[in-house]
Amino acid sequence: MKLIHTADWHLGNSMHDIDRLEESKLFLNWLKERIVEFGAECLVVAGDIFDTTNPSVEARRLYFRFLASLLDTCCKNIVLVGGNHDSGALLDAPRDLLEALNIQMVGSLGDRPVEELVKELKDSSGNVVGVCAAVPYVREMELRRFKTEDNGDFAQNTFKGLYNTVYEAAEKVRGGRSVPLLATGHLYAAQLEGRPDNDNGSDAREHGMRDIVGNLGTIPVSVFPEGFDYVALGHIHYTTMVAKNPKVRYSGSPFVLGFDEAERAHHVLLVDLQPGVAPAVEKLETPQYYSFKRVSGPIDGIKEQLKLLKKNPTEKPLKIEIVYDYTSGVNVHEALSGVLENAAFEVVSWKVNRAASLGAESFSDETLESVDVLDDEEIFRRLLMSKLGVTEMNDDIKKDFENYLPLFRQVVEEVKGEEA
């Protein structure tokens, strides 16, 4: 069975107020062409279809038009699951209609039986070519019913219970036929390719991961039963394997969703599955509508870098983030105004690089121009230190900061969603 694995589209995303609708259209048109070219019998989208729980009318229309455009192609199976950015209720609302079109949608788990997550995948002649267990992003309350009697880490225990139960249901549907078993997930796994073997997820932001919600991070590969022939994951924005296991992979997002991802190539995965055999996987780089670049360092150094960019314009529209070293008494906007005048690129983000030891007094610093130059994490760091009345973070405060930062990010995302 041939399938294409993708995830984290974040339709409706407007990173730094950049209108990305045309970019999304071009990607979906490109994806349809690749589906036909590859002869894909199945498309799997592993969560975060939309960027917010209440996406714009334009984003929803784009999504439905794309699904409709696949009905007359070789791709007779479409599997979609919700991510942590999605509204499960919104995705599930047209489920009956989508099922009639052979589009499997699982927006959220809720209390539905796991048997409803499992579906046969058929080719254009009606022959069963695979079985899919479509598991969406699962919240802590939804996981509790899968807890086993084993003591230990809650997330590992419950996710293992969930995927074992789903695997048993998928095996029943397979019924001894020689067809591959496929599962999905939208979670944060441990031991990603390119990271240290002892990685515990604490450096997630350095690896394109910004949405660690609650205490459900760093899921080990052992939660996925070996009997699955492929596990298509979403949530991490770059392409990677889990624990060097070729059967468990993140496709990554097809788009650059943050300047920390600007230097990475983005992909969809072309997967050829056979039962009991390691999958044949090809990474296919996605086209980018914009170019993104982070320019950082002392202000004088940034000025020289911008001059070079001005002399050598890019073919694609260039969006820039400036991260400048704080210099007392210097207004960065004034210092760079000359080189930015009539530039072919656009600066969409300004961030100040301050020492991590800055404390509560930083909020009253007269040289601080605007909180607009601070990212959410730096603002939360300073708020925490202000409340504690300290000027630097010791190990205990750093631990509290790491514990509460995911909750702060979750609140920020909810506020942004309400504003949208």
Number of C-alpha atoms within 10 A of each C-alpha: 19 22 22 27 27 27 30 28 25 23 23 23 20 13 14 13 9 10 12 17 16 9 15 23 16 13 19 19 12 13 20 19 13 16 21 14 10 17 16 23 23 24 23 24 26 33 30 28 29 25 23 22 22 18 20 16 10 11 21 16 10 17 17 10 11 16 15 11 12 17 15 8 15 17 23 21 24 23 21 25 30 33 31 26 23 23 20 21 15 15 19 17 12 11 17 13 10 16 12 9 15 16 20 24 25 24 28 24 21 13 10 10 10 19 16 13 21 24 19 17 25 19 17 12 7 9 10 17 21 25 21 27 26 29 29 28 26 21 17 15 9 16 19 16 12 16 17 14 7 9 8 9 11 17 20 19 20 22 24 22 20 23 22 17 15 24 25 15 18 24 16 11 18 21 9 8 12 13 20 23 26 25 26 27 24 24 27 24 25 21 22 25 15 12 16 10 12 8 13 15 20 10 11 19 12 11 16 21 18 15 20 22 18 15 14 19 19 20 22 18 20 11 18 22 16 12 15 22 21 28 24 24 33 33 28 26 26 23 23 21 20 22 19 15 14 16 21 23 26 30 30 27 25 27 25 24 19 17 19 17 21 17 12 13 18 22 24 22 23 23 20 17 23 19 18 15 11 14 19 14 18 13 14 16 12 16 16 17 18 16 16 25 18 18 19 18 16 14 21 14 13 18 20 13 15 20 14 11 15 17 10 10 13 13 9 12 13 18 19 19 20 23 21 21 19 19 14 10 9 13 14 18 12 8 13 16 11 12 14 17 10 10 15 15 20 14 17 15 19 19 18 21 18 15 10 12 15 17 20 20 13 16 15 8 10 9 14 17 12 7 13 12 18 18 13 14 14 18 14 17 21 22 15 19 21 16 9 13 12 17 16 15 18 10 8 8 16 12 12 11 18 12 13 13 19 18 16 16 19 17 12 13 17 15 11 11 15 11 8 12
